[in-house]
Amino acid sequence: MAPRHIAVVGGGITGLAAALAICDRAGPDVGAIGVTVLEQSSNLGGKLLSGTLRWDGHTQAIELGADAFLVRTPAALELVSRLGLSDEVIHPHTGQAHIFLNGALHVLPTTTVMGVPADPASLVDAGLLPAAAGRQISAEPDLPGEPLVADVSVGELVRRRFGDVVVDNIIDPLLGGVYAGNVDALSLQATIPALAAALRSDSSLLRAAQAVRAVAKGGPTFGALRGGMRRLVDAAKQTLSAAKHRGEPVAQVRCDAPVRRLDRGEQGWELTVGSGHDRQLVSADAVLLATPAPTSARLLRQVAPEVAAELAAIDYASVAVISFAFPELVLPDGSGMLIPSSSGLIIKAATFVDHKWGQAAPDVSLVRVSLGRHGDVQALRRNDTELVATALAQLQLVLGPLPAPLASKVQRWDGAMPQYTVGHNARVAQARDLLGEDRSIALAGAGYDGVGITGCISSAQRAADALLA
């Protein structure tokens, strides 16, 4: 029998997408399904957060969190269409990126699979690899080896097959930058699943990368929404508020509603919600946890301790984003640049926003700087003033002298980036298996199935389907 009331814990894009999927199934064949979204903060959307820079009477819209979604898999575009925003999708003006190496910027060719070379000659020509490394990669198919069975770190595999320089020069700034992590710890299966799949039938890393590139879809890789990613959150909230079944509201969205405790009740689940003395019980037939893994582990500690232990093993990194508005700059062509950890700099990437999206005001250049790597706890302990000064000084080391910024804004994301270390997929599968035959609780979100917006939406929809199966 389908549940009649589902509590969704977490009001980020995962929780909102899950609630929408549940509401879409509240039809005559399913019966009225009520859903309550419980968000601990005062704002929905999580890391989908838009903001502004202000100076001299000017206001510039910026993204403080995730600024784009993958479009080569359909989940995000389908949700955008569901919310009536298809005509508002925009794509980057350029996908060309640079890597800062040996004191200079080098164009990153589009001939890699998340940094793993499929065409070594293009990387040598770009100055990202020495000629000897190119020859080593080209000869790699002749190395002995077996098809990949067990999971392995991306760094360990690529160092063994291609050499250290490929990892340090290309994979570290690209893949390590995406996950704010250590590539020698990041799981191949979890971070580059298509490559892992190709290696199950071919021992050659080069051939596997070439096979993945050969089937890659053309067209843009990323999309965003005109007017900011916040529009996705606002549209989801509006759609949930309007959802009705036979004239009755289906969904309730509550902010400032932290879930303190999760218990099994006589008829299902009891959630203790609220702060201080202002607490109440919310009853539900089923619960969808769309929260970071540590939060889900805390809520499950009493009712499913083995599951909680698996989730608690998923580590997270803290990051920060600093947005700068400069008087118009002459910036390198392309969408931005990546910085290897070997550089010693705390900035790990910079986006040339007006080049990428064409969003800057006249005579203004927007640069968005990303900072924070797993394990580097000191880098983000600076206060905002110190962090801005450090980021500005390091930008100038890469780009040369810069004028004083017109405005800047720091957005910190503490514990925001899950670390998909070796064995991550098995760990998540084990946690879900340990929930056993109890189909009344499900896990979804960036901590499990993909760190991007598209991955979160897909995870949410699968979890909703599982609860309603």
Wavefront OBJ file of the C-alpha trace (Angstrom):
o trace
v 0.000 0.000 0.000
v 1.373 3.398 -0.931
v 2.201 5.753 1.960
v -0.284 8.547 2.558
v 2.120 11.039 4.131
v 5.833 11.359 3.404
v 8.159 13.639 5.358
v 11.062 14.999 3.315
v 13.882 16.148 5.582
v 15.918 18.854 3.858
v 14.780 21.675 1.605
v 17.713 21.849 -0.805
v 17.299 20.965 -4.452
v 17.253 17.263 -3.520
v 14.372 17.648 -1.093
v 12.411 19.932 -3.408
v 12.855 17.607 -6.381
v 11.802 14.639 -4.241
v 8.681 16.438 -3.009
v 7.739 17.364 -6.575
v 8.180 13.759 -7.720
v 5.937 12.590 -4.889
v 3.262 15.191 -5.692
v 3.299 14.257 -9.365
v 2.196 10.771 -8.356
v -0.788 12.004 -6.317
v -3.277 10.976 -8.979
v -6.377 8.772 -9.072
v -4.325 5.589 -9.457
v -2.169 6.336 -6.418
v -4.503 8.195 -4.104
v -3.853 11.410 -2.219
v -0.252 11.543 -1.042
v 0.645 14.288 1.368
v 4.226 15.494 1.601
v 5.830 17.777 4.182
v 9.231 19.327 3.473
v 11.149 20.184 6.652
v 14.059 22.610 6.206
v 16.142 23.603 9.214
v 17.199 27.019 7.906
v 15.092 30.030 7.016
v 15.707 29.551 3.265
v 15.043 26.798 0.782
v 17.503 25.772 -1.896
v 20.627 24.852 0.034
v 23.622 25.521 -2.209
v 21.408 27.096 -4.881
v 21.787 30.622 -3.604
v 21.760 33.855 -5.574
v 22.954 37.206 -4.262
v 24.141 40.663 -5.295
v 27.235 42.834 -5.395
v 26.668 46.559 -4.776
v 28.856 49.585 -5.432
v 28.262 53.256 -6.234
v 24.565 52.760 -6.768
v 25.059 49.716 -9.003
v 23.650 46.269 -8.268
v 25.009 43.123 -9.895
v 23.326 39.729 -9.579
v 25.712 36.862 -8.761
v 25.587 33.201 -7.836
v 26.856 32.401 -4.353
v 26.609 28.633 -4.773
v 26.095 26.226 -7.667
v 26.013 28.213 -10.910
v 25.123 25.535 -13.484
v 23.732 22.059 -14.046
v 24.717 19.248 -16.387
v 22.532 18.990 -19.466
v 23.966 15.832 -21.036
v 21.875 13.771 -18.630
v 18.199 14.664 -18.602
v 17.124 15.006 -14.958
v 17.774 18.727 -14.501
v 16.374 19.757 -17.877
v 13.283 17.629 -17.249
v 12.718 19.348 -13.905
v 13.256 22.751 -15.508
v 10.616 21.833 -18.104
v 8.270 20.562 -15.391
v 8.526 23.966 -13.713
v 7.860 25.886 -16.933
v 11.357 27.344 -17.206
v 12.634 25.715 -20.400
v 12.696 29.022 -22.281
v 14.900 30.502 -19.536
v 17.793 28.045 -19.952
v 21.084 29.591 -21.025
v 24.397 27.946 -21.883
v 27.988 29.087 -21.411
v 29.362 31.318 -24.147
v 32.588 29.322 -23.954
v 33.680 26.046 -22.417
v 37.394 26.672 -22.797
v 39.326 26.535 -19.533
v 42.957 27.131 -18.589
v 45.294 25.451 -16.121
v 47.886 27.520 -14.286
v 51.166 25.629 -14.542
v 54.801 26.681 -14.202
v 53.848 30.323 -13.902
v 51.674 30.470 -17.034
v 48.142 29.709 -18.178
v 47.692 26.823 -20.602
v 44.517 25.990 -22.516
v 43.006 22.684 -21.385
v 42.056 20.681 -24.491
v 38.671 18.976 -24.554
v 40.358 15.622 -25.139
v 40.251 14.237 -21.608
v 37.749 12.374 -19.479
v 37.719 14.466 -16.305
v 41.433 15.023 -16.861
v 42.313 11.467 -17.946
v 43.975 11.832 -21.393
v 42.377 10.376 -24.499
v 44.745 12.262 -26.830
v 48.161 12.795 -25.210
v 49.539 14.774 -28.162
v 47.010 17.578 -27.587
v 48.138 17.913 -23.964
v 51.793 18.028 -24.969
v 51.020 20.674 -27.580
v 49.156 22.709 -24.934
v 52.225 22.697 -22.678
v 50.476 20.698 -19.977
v 52.661 17.600 -20.373
v 56.288 17.097 -21.360
v 56.923 15.160 -24.544
v 58.223 12.176 -22.549
v 54.901 11.921 -20.707
v 53.057 11.981 -24.017
v 55.145 9.093 -25.276
v 54.549 7.149 -22.047
v 50.786 7.565 -22.380
v 50.825 6.549 -26.045
v 52.719 3.367 -25.136
v 50.399 2.537 -22.203
v 48.192 0.040 -24.104
v 51.251 -2.228 -24.327
v 51.597 -2.401 -20.540
v 50.436 -5.642 -18.872
v 47.256 -5.420 -16.871
v 43.869 -6.887 -16.145
v 40.403 -5.387 -16.575
v 39.366 -3.427 -13.495
v 37.268 -5.317 -10.965
v 37.664 -3.563 -7.628
v 37.393 0.156 -7.027
v 40.603 2.181 -7.043
v 41.533 5.809 -6.534
v 41.793 7.883 -9.687
v 45.250 9.085 -8.671
v 46.611 5.630 -7.949
v 45.415 4.187 -11.256
v 46.574 7.093 -13.420
v 49.959 7.319 -11.699
v 50.481 3.609 -12.326
v 49.447 3.669 -15.972
v 50.420 7.185 -17.115
v 52.811 8.611 -14.533
v 52.721 11.235 -11.797
v 52.871 14.270 -14.054
v 49.423 13.578 -15.550
v 47.868 13.473 -12.100
v 49.675 16.520 -10.767
v 49.300 18.741 -13.843
v 45.808 17.886 -15.090
v 43.706 15.566 -12.947
v 44.446 17.303 -9.659
v 43.252 20.764 -10.772
v 40.296 19.396 -12.744
v 38.849 16.453 -10.817
v 40.333 17.517 -7.485
v 38.878 20.971 -8.013
v 35.366 19.660 -8.693
v 35.354 17.613 -5.487
v 37.660 19.858 -3.425
v 39.439 16.593 -2.723
v 42.607 14.560 -2.958
v 42.693 12.669 -6.261
v 44.757 9.922 -4.646
v 41.770 9.186 -2.415
v 38.854 9.847 -4.781
v 37.055 6.776 -6.111
v 37.187 6.058 -9.834
v 33.827 4.272 -9.741
v 32.094 7.155 -7.999
v 33.692 10.134 -9.762
v 34.216 8.854 -13.338
v 31.778 5.931 -13.623
v 31.858 5.794 -17.432
v 35.621 5.294 -17.387
v 35.358 2.662 -14.657
v 32.778 0.804 -16.756
v 35.033 0.872 -19.833
v 37.933 -0.512 -17.790
v 35.922 -3.567 -16.794
v 36.467 -4.946 -20.284
v 39.791 -3.343 -21.227
v 42.969 -3.072 -19.157
v 44.220 -0.048 -21.116
v 43.417 3.296 -19.538
v 44.116 5.127 -22.796
v 41.775 2.937 -24.825
v 39.112 3.236 -22.135
v 39.351 7.041 -22.165
v 39.161 7.037 -25.962
v 36.096 4.786 -25.860
v 34.330 7.142 -23.441
v 35.217 10.170 -25.556
v 33.980 8.415 -28.697
v 30.437 8.103 -27.351
v 30.343 11.531 -25.690
v 27.373 13.623 -26.762
v 27.901 16.861 -28.612
v 26.412 20.198 -27.695
v 26.705 22.176 -24.470
v 27.689 20.431 -21.265
v 26.172 22.889 -18.793
v 23.118 25.063 -18.476
v 21.835 27.696 -16.090
v 18.750 29.868 -15.712
v 18.471 33.419 -16.914
v 18.097 35.546 -13.792
v 19.816 33.071 -11.490
v 19.561 29.534 -10.173
v 17.329 30.811 -7.388
v 14.510 30.775 -9.931
v 14.595 26.972 -9.861
v 14.052 27.020 -6.087
v 11.299 29.628 -6.236
v 9.469 27.795 -9.014
v 9.686 24.502 -7.133
v 8.266 26.097 -3.987
v 5.449 27.758 -5.944
v 4.580 24.512 -7.711
v 4.527 22.583 -4.441
v 2.329 25.217 -2.812
v -0.135 24.972 -5.694
v -0.246 21.167 -5.769
v -3.718 19.838 -4.967
v -5.528 16.523 -5.056
v -9.300 16.708 -5.380
v -9.137 20.305 -4.284
v -7.031 19.685 -1.189
v -3.391 20.817 -0.742
v -0.883 18.028 -1.208
v 2.357 19.629 -0.016
v 3.476 21.674 2.938
v 6.873 23.394 2.940
v 8.236 24.460 6.313
v 11.394 26.467 6.943
v 12.977 26.996 10.384
v 11.930 23.412 11.092
v 15.028 21.440 12.152
v 14.440 17.729 12.683
v 15.974 16.850 16.036
v 15.047 13.198 16.313
v 13.653 10.355 14.252
v 11.765 7.510 15.929
v 9.600 4.619 14.863
v 5.986 5.125 15.874
v 3.047 2.764 16.111
v 1.883 3.602 12.607
v 5.132 4.708 10.978
v 7.618 7.414 11.889
v 7.662 10.229 14.435
v 9.881 13.243 13.742
v 10.692 15.666 16.543
v 10.795 19.084 14.896
v 11.746 22.506 16.234
v 14.143 24.259 18.591
v 14.305 24.751 22.326
v 10.939 24.377 24.040
v 9.048 24.924 20.797
v 9.086 21.344 19.589
v 6.402 19.201 18.023
v 5.929 15.756 16.573
v 5.327 15.196 12.882
v 3.972 11.775 11.980
v 4.667 10.188 8.619
v 4.206 6.851 6.908
v 7.557 7.285 5.190
v 10.642 9.487 5.463
v 12.993 10.681 2.735
v 16.271 11.976 4.152
v 17.585 14.625 1.736
v 20.235 15.850 4.136
v 24.048 15.627 4.177
v 25.341 12.218 5.233
v 26.451 13.359 8.736
v 22.971 14.753 9.437
v 21.316 11.587 8.179
v 23.720 9.534 10.307
v 22.723 11.509 13.406
v 19.014 11.008 12.748
v 19.455 7.275 12.113
v 21.786 6.587 15.034
v 19.028 5.273 17.314
v 16.795 3.524 14.784
v 19.424 2.145 12.369
v 22.879 2.304 13.973
v 24.615 0.201 11.316
v 23.330 2.484 8.567
v 24.398 5.517 10.595
v 27.925 4.100 10.894
v 28.222 3.722 7.115
v 26.987 7.282 6.506
v 29.232 8.741 9.189
v 32.228 7.415 7.232
v 31.467 9.832 4.371
v 33.739 12.817 4.927
v 33.133 16.373 3.725
v 35.288 19.351 2.734
v 34.568 23.007 3.407
v 34.859 25.537 0.599
v 34.315 29.222 -0.023
v 33.384 31.347 -3.020
v 34.496 34.959 -3.391
v 32.834 37.108 -6.034
v 34.699 40.179 -7.309
v 33.512 43.045 -9.486
v 36.443 44.815 -11.161
v 36.629 47.757 -13.495
v 36.663 46.138 -16.937
v 39.647 43.794 -17.308
v 41.379 42.188 -20.244
v 41.095 38.567 -19.134
v 42.327 35.458 -20.947
v 39.863 34.013 -23.429
v 37.752 31.273 -21.957
v 35.496 30.510 -19.018
v 38.170 30.526 -16.331
v 41.164 28.738 -14.895
v 42.097 25.855 -12.618
v 44.927 25.878 -10.084
v 46.809 22.682 -9.096
v 47.287 22.024 -5.384
v 51.031 21.820 -6.058
v 50.999 25.582 -6.727
v 50.818 26.246 -2.998
v 47.935 28.679 -3.570
v 44.698 28.421 -1.613
v 42.621 29.495 -4.623
v 41.739 26.412 -6.671
v 39.746 27.911 -9.518
v 38.460 31.172 -10.937
v 35.516 31.729 -13.262
v 35.506 34.672 -15.660
v 31.772 35.164 -15.231
v 31.167 37.698 -17.985
v 33.139 35.554 -20.465
v 31.249 32.423 -19.441
v 27.719 33.767 -19.055
v 27.762 37.331 -20.385
v 26.216 38.645 -17.186
v 28.368 41.612 -16.221
v 27.257 45.238 -16.275
v 28.920 47.518 -18.859
v 32.582 48.281 -18.137
v 32.661 45.680 -15.358
v 34.369 42.289 -15.140
v 33.090 39.644 -12.741
v 35.519 37.050 -11.398
v 34.392 34.270 -9.090
v 37.136 32.565 -7.066
v 36.813 29.146 -5.416
v 38.864 28.203 -2.361
v 39.144 25.206 -0.077
v 40.509 21.703 -0.374
v 39.848 18.672 1.783
v 42.184 18.559 4.742
v 43.321 22.178 4.427
v 41.477 23.515 7.462
v 43.774 26.508 7.932
v 43.044 28.105 4.560
v 39.472 29.068 5.419
v 40.094 30.123 9.006
v 40.941 33.637 7.857
v 38.219 36.216 8.429
v 36.442 37.614 5.388
v 38.738 40.623 5.033
v 41.856 38.455 5.177
v 40.364 35.886 2.818
v 39.515 38.539 0.219
v 43.008 40.048 0.473
v 44.651 36.625 0.097
v 42.499 35.659 -2.878
v 43.156 38.998 -4.567
v 46.922 38.706 -4.055
v 46.932 35.176 -5.479
v 44.784 36.180 -8.440
v 47.415 38.780 -9.265
v 50.149 36.134 -9.128
v 48.310 34.338 -11.919
v 46.755 37.163 -13.939
v 49.167 40.005 -13.279
v 48.349 43.388 -11.696
v 44.665 44.029 -11.074
v 42.816 47.227 -10.157
v 41.145 47.485 -6.787
v 37.822 45.645 -6.916
v 34.637 47.684 -6.994
v 33.008 45.162 -4.662
v 33.540 41.686 -3.260
v 31.463 39.142 -1.388
v 32.482 36.010 0.522
v 30.191 33.007 0.743
v 31.366 30.143 2.943
v 30.063 26.613 2.563
v 31.114 24.653 5.627
v 31.117 20.881 5.177
v 29.588 21.267 1.730
v 31.539 18.876 -0.501
v 31.199 15.124 0.108
v 34.359 13.140 -0.496
v 33.748 10.144 -2.750
v 36.676 8.110 -1.521
v 37.557 4.582 -2.666
v 34.667 2.253 -1.883
v 32.085 5.048 -1.836
v 29.541 3.294 -4.047
v 29.808 0.100 -2.024
v 29.460 2.083 1.212
v 26.278 3.774 -0.004
v 24.875 0.494 -1.329
v 25.608 -1.168 2.011
v 23.805 1.610 3.873
v 20.755 1.204 1.669
v 20.891 -2.567 1.937
v 21.009 -2.309 5.724
v 17.744 -0.427 5.624
v 16.544 -3.818 4.412
v 12.968 -4.506 3.530
v 11.787 -1.339 5.246
v 10.592 0.549 2.199
v 9.405 3.441 4.372
v 12.719 5.307 4.521
v 15.089 6.409 1.779
v 18.327 8.358 1.327
v 19.025 10.928 -1.380
v 21.404 13.749 -2.120
v 24.901 14.854 -2.988
v 26.432 12.665 -0.306
v 25.497 9.529 -2.209
v 24.796 9.718 -5.935
v 26.464 12.796 -7.441
v 27.613 16.190 -6.204
v 26.012 18.339 -8.921
v 22.471 19.629 -9.309
v 21.604 17.002 -11.911
v 22.905 14.184 -9.707
v 20.901 15.464 -6.746
v 17.696 15.617 -8.798
v 18.213 12.084 -10.141
v 18.916 10.802 -6.624
v 15.772 12.495 -5.311
v 13.552 11.027 -7.990
v 14.901 7.507 -7.460
v 14.309 7.796 -3.711
v 10.762 9.034 -4.272
v 10.080 6.134 -6.623
v 11.459 3.671 -4.054
v 9.105 4.945 -1.339
v 6.104 4.798 -3.653
v 6.952 1.451 -5.262
l 1 2 3 4 5 6 7 8 9 10 11 12 13 14 15 16 17 18 19 20 21 22 23 24 25 26 27 28 29 30 31 32 33 34 35 36 37 38 39 40 41 42 43 44 45 46 47 48 49 50 51 52 53 54 55 56 57 58 59 60 61 62 63 64 65 66 67 68 69 70 71 72 73 74 75 76 77 78 79 80 81 82 83 84 85 86 87 88 89 90 91 92 93 94 95 96 97 98 99 100 101 102 103 104 105 106 107 108 109 110 111 112 113 114 115 116 117 118 119 120 121 122 123 124 125 126 127 128 129 130 131 132 133 134 135 136 137 138 139 140 141 142 143 144 145 146 147 148 149 150 151 152 153 154 155 156 157 158 159 160 161 162 163 164 165 166 167 168 169 170 171 172 173 174 175 176 177 178 179 180 181 182 183 184 185 186 187 188 189 190 191 192 193 194 195 196 197 198 199 200 201 202 203 204 205 206 207 208 209 210 211 212 213 214 215 216 217 218 219 220 221 222 223 224 225 226 227 228 229 230 231 232 233 234 235 236 237 238 239 240 241 242 243 244 245 246 247 248 249 250 251 252 253 254 255 256 257 258 259 260 261 262 263 264 265 266 267 268 269 270 271 272 273 274 275 276 277 278 279 280 281 282 283 284 285 286 287 288 289 290 291 292 293 294 295 296 297 298 299 300 301 302 303 304 305 306 307 308 309 310 311 312 313 314 315 316 317 318 319 320 321 322 323 324 325 326 327 328 329 330 331 332 333 334 335 336 337 338 339 340 341 342 343 344 345 346 347 348 349 350 351 352 353 354 355 356 357 358 359 360 361 362 363 364 365 366 367 368 369 370 371 372 373 374 375 376 377 378 379 380 381 382 383 384 385 386 387 388 389 390 391 392 393 394 395 396 397 398 399 400 401 402 403 404 405 406 407 408 409 410 411 412 413 414 415 416 417 418 419 420 421 422 423 424 425 426 427 428 429 430 431 432 433 434 435 436 437 438 439 440 441 442 443 444 445 446 447 448 449 450 451 452 453 454 455 456 457 458 459 460 461 462 463 464 465 466 467 468 469
